[in-house]
Amino acid sequence: MTTLHIWPQGPGQAGTTSWAADRFVRARGLPVLPPRGFAASREDFADWADGRRRLLMEDFYRWQRTRHDLLMEGTDPVGGRWNFDHDNREPPPRTTILGLTGPWLPDEDDIDAEVRADLDRWERDGRVSFVGEDAPRWAPATRTQALTALAHFVEHRFPHFGPTEDAMLGADPWMAHSALSPALNLGLLHPLECVHAAEAAYRDGAAPLSSVEGYVRQVIGWREYIWSIYWHVPDDYRFGNALFTGGNLPTWFRDLDAGGEVVANCLSSVLRDLRERAGCTTSRG
């Protein structure tokens, strides 16, 4: 059997992460396994959604909390409330940075150098075209690195996560966020590992409940809800246009370079962060 690695499952096996990848794998007669990195499977979500007139994230989140016994005291939520979002909407401080210890960052090695050389060669050959700036890698690339990054976040940044989780500072791209999304998306961390570490910090008195609940809601609530909805709706959903929008995106959006055309500082900051840290690429081959 052909070996195809769409997800780190094993030789000849693939866990698909999109409808397109699912069709690609099935067309080659390979077994399709569930993707790693999620606490609710497609079947779990389908069972939860069956017969419901509405599919609200808050309902899904409470179901996740209950079935995984997260931040629960028996059948009741810790603190008597399911959601502390009202406490996590503080504006950013009147400073340029939050002033916290920065996130854990890896040291690049020979593999990083080889990958960078390959990407440079492919660009010279016209096989890909990159948008953005080359920069040192900031995301974990191994299981050990991911666990180190998680422990660093819980110890140094997590207690401050909640209050300003929805805020932005132009000069502080990290603030109190975990920067663990790549590790979760690559299957280097399981979401239940992250939320159990968060709950342990609360139980140990090392983090306030508002920060812990906010983080748990983002990881096993919002992230998994959006992922599950993607698979729950029909494949042709992507062709829908409920708002009847038309026209092309402006070139500055495609090139991640707003220049002086965008007056909204939040949008120009996001474009700058994508340009400097996201490592975007467009295939030409």
N, C-alpha and C positions, 0 to 999 in steps of 0.2 A: 504493500500500500504506500502511496505517495506520502511523504512527510510534509505537513503544512502547518506552520506555526502562526496562527492568527492571535492566539492567546497562550500563555505558558501552561498548557495542559499536559502535553506529552507527545511522543512521536506518533504521527498519523492521526492526531486528534486536534480539534479546533473548537474554541469557544468564541462564538461570533458576537460582535459588539455593534452591529448595525444591520439593517435589512439588506444592504448591498453585500456585506460580508457573508450574511447567512445564505443568500442566493449563490454566491461564489463558491462556498464550501459544498453546498448541496449539489451543485452542478458537477462537482468532481467526485461525487459518491463518497465523501468523507463523513464520518459521524459528527454531528453537531452537539457540542456540550455547552452547558450554561457558562456564561462568563464568570470569571472570578471577581471578587471585590464587591459583592452585594449581599445584604442580609435577607432580602426577599427575592425569591425566584419569580420567574414569569408565572409559574403555576400558583405560587402563593398569592400574587397580586390578583390573578384571575379569580381565585376562590374568594378573596376579600371583596372584589368588585361585583361579584355575581349577585344580581338582584337589587343592587343599589340604584336609587334614582339619581344620586349625585356622587361624584368622586372628589371629595374635598381632601386637600392635603392634611388638614388638621385631623380629620377622622382617621386617615391612614397612619399618621404619626402616632396617635393614641393607641391604635391597634399594634403598631410596632413596639411601642413602649411596654404594653401589657404582655404581649407574647414573648418578649425577650427579658421581661422583668427588669426593666431599666428605670432607675429613679422612682421606684415604687415602694410603698409601704402596704403590703397586702394587695388589695385591689384599688387602692387610692394612690394618687401621685404624691411624691415627696413634696412637702411644703403646702399641700392642699390645692395646688394649681398645676394644670398641665402646661401652661405656657407663660413664660416670663418676658415675652417680647416687649411689653410696655416698658420694662426696666432696661431694655437694651437698645434704646433709641437716642442715646445722648449725642449731642453734636460733638464734633472733634474739638480738642482743646485749642485755645488761641495761641498755638505755637506751630512751628513748621514740622515738627516730628513728635511722636508719642513719647520717645525717650526710653524705650524698652531695649532689653538685650535682643540683638538681631537673631534671626532664625539660624539653625544649624546649616552650615554650608559644606559640601564635600570638597575634598582635594581631588583634582583631576589626575588621571593616571595615563598609562600608555594606551589603554583602550579608548579613552576620550580623544587622544591625539590621532589614533587610527580612524576613528569615526569622522573627526573633523577633516582629515585628509581626504577621505572618501567623498564627503559632501562637497568639498572644494573641487575635486576632480569631476564629479557629476555636473556641477554648475559650469565648469569650463567646457565640458562636452555638450552642454545644452540640454541635458536630460532633466534638469530641474531648474527652477528659478526661485531664489529666496527673497523674502520680504522681511526686512528687519536687520538687526545688527548682531554680529557674532559676539558672544560673551561667554565667560566661564559658566559651566553647568552649575545650577543651584538646586536642582531636584535630586532626590535619592535615586540611585540606579540599581541598588542591590537590597536584599532583604535586611542585611545588617545595617546598612545606611538608613533605611526607612525606620527601623526600630530606634535607632539613635536619634533621628530627627523627631520622632514622636515623643520620646522621653525628654528631649530638650524643650520641646514646645510645652509639655505639661508642667515642667519645672519652672521655666522662665517666663512664659508668655500667657499661658492659659488663664491665670487668675484675672487678667485684664481684658480677656477676650470679649465678654458680653457687652459692656456698656457702649462701646464704639464699634460694634461689629458691622453696622450699616453705614459708618462714617468713612470719609476719605480725606487723606492729606496728600497734597501733591508731592511733597518731598519725602514722604514715608510710605513706600509701596507695601511694606509688610505689616506695619502697625502691630496688632496683637493676633494676627491670623496665623494659622498653623503652617501654611504653604505645603500641605500634605496631599493635595488633590492628585498630583501626578503619581504619587506612590499608591494611592487608592485605586486610581484608574488603571494602573499597570498590574494590580493584584499583589503588590509587594506588602501591602497592609490590608487587613480585613476591617471593614467598618466596625464590627463588634469589638475588635481589639481597641480601636480608638475610643469608642464610647465607654467601654469598661474602664479604660484608663482615666477617662474624664470623671466617671462616677466615683472611682476610687479616690481621686483627688478631693472630691466633695466630701466623701465619707471620712477622709483623713483630716478634714478642716483646712485643706491647702487651696481651695478655690470656692468662691461663692456660688450658691445655687443658681443664680441668674445666668452666670457665665456657663456653668455646666449644662443647664437645660438648653440654653441657646445653641451650644455646640452640638449636643445630642440631636436637637431638632434639625440642624443643618445636615448632619451626617446620615442619620437613619430615617429622617423625615423628608425634607425637601429633596436631597440628592436622589434618594431611592424612589421617591414619588415621581419625579420628572423622568427618570430612567424607565420606570415601569409603565408610565403613560405612553412613552415612545413605542413600546412593544405592544401595548394594549389596543391602540388605535389602528385602523387599517393601514396597510403599506402605502396606499394612495393618498393618505392624509397630507403628505408633503406637497401635493399639487393643489391643495385647497387655497383659497384666497378670500377669507371671510371679510376682510377689510377692504377688498377691491383695490389693492395698491397696484401701482404700475411704475414703470421707469426703472432706470438702472441706478445702482449705488454710485455715489460720486467717486471720482478717482482717488481723492484723499482718503476715503474709507478703505479702498482696496489696497492702497500703498502704505496705510498706517501713518500718514503724514498730513496732519490737519493744517500745518502752517498757520497762516492768519485767517483762514476761512471759517474756523469754528470759534464762536464766541463763548460757548459753554465750557468752562474750565474742567468740569468733570469728564466730558467726552474727550477733550484734548489730552487729559492726563491718562485716560484709559488707552488711547491710541499710542501714546508715548511708551507706556508700560509694555504694551504688546510688542511694539517695535524693538524695545531694548531687551525683553526677557522671554518672549514667547517662542522664538525660533520657528517662525512660520515658513512654509514652503509650498510651492505650486508645481505639480508634476508636469513635465513637458514630454515625457516619454511614454 
